[in-house]
Amino acid sequence: MDKTQIIESLIPGALLSYEKYKILPSLTIAQAILETGRLQYVKGNNIFGIKWTEGSGYEVLFS
């Protein structure tokens, strides 16, 4: 997935966040970009502090 596709995949959630919490979609997407090192580490970083929970599966990533 390239960076444009990643950003496009964030849009629906960003719009829902705006409807519910009035957080601008641009800020939500900007925060995701910030937390992933400009979208370089999407798989290795838990966007928005989302943590693993039992039963959700996992993937081991090596750096």
WOGI-V938665 format. One record per residue. N is the residue number from 1. PHI is phi as a letter, one per 20 degrees, with the letter a starting at -180 (none if undefined). PSI is psi in whole degrees, -180 to 180 (999 if undefined). BURIAL is 1 if it has 24 or more other C-alpha atoms within 12 Angstrom, else 0. Layout:
[[N & PHI & PSI & BURIAL] [N & PHI & PSI & BURIAL]]
//
This chain:
[[1 & none & 127 & 0] [2 & e & 175 & 0] [3 & f & -38 & 0] [4 & f & -43 & 0] [5 & f & -38 & 0] [6 & f & -47 & 0] [7 & f & -43 & 1] [8 & f & -33 & 0] [9 & f & -21 & 0] [10 & e & -20 & 1] [11 & g & -48 & 0] [12 & g & -44 & 0] [13 & f & -38 & 0] [14 & f & -38 & 1] [15 & f & -40 & 0] [16 & f & -40 & 0] [17 & f & -38 & 0] [18 & f & -45 & 0] [19 & f & -40 & 0] [20 & e & -42 & 0] [21 & d & -4 & 0] [22 & m & 31 & 0] [23 & e & 125 & 0] [24 & g & 134 & 0] [25 & g & -36 & 1] [26 & f & -35 & 0] [27 & f & -39 & 0] [28 & f & -46 & 1] [29 & f & -40 & 1] [30 & f & -40 & 0] [31 & f & -41 & 0] [32 & f & -41 & 1] [33 & f & -43 & 1] [34 & f & -46 & 0] [35 & f & -15 & 0] [36 & d & 19 & 0] [37 & m & 53 & 0] [38 & l & 42 & 0] [39 & m & 20 & 1] [40 & e & -26 & 0] [41 & c & 48 & 0] [42 & f & -46 & 1] [43 & f & -34 & 0] [44 & e & -16 & 0] [45 & d & 139 & 1] [46 & e & 102 & 0] [47 & f & 135 & 1] [48 & m & 25 & 0] [49 & m & 18 & 0] [50 & f & 129 & 0] [51 & d & 161 & 0] [52 & f & 143 & 0] [53 & c & 154 & 0] [54 & g & 133 & 0] [55 & n & -4 & 0] [56 & e & 0 & 0] [57 & m & 171 & 0] [58 & b & 166 & 0] [59 & c & 131 & 0] [60 & e & 127 & 0] [61 & d & 134 & 0] [62 & d & 140 & 0] [63 & d & 999 & 0]]
//
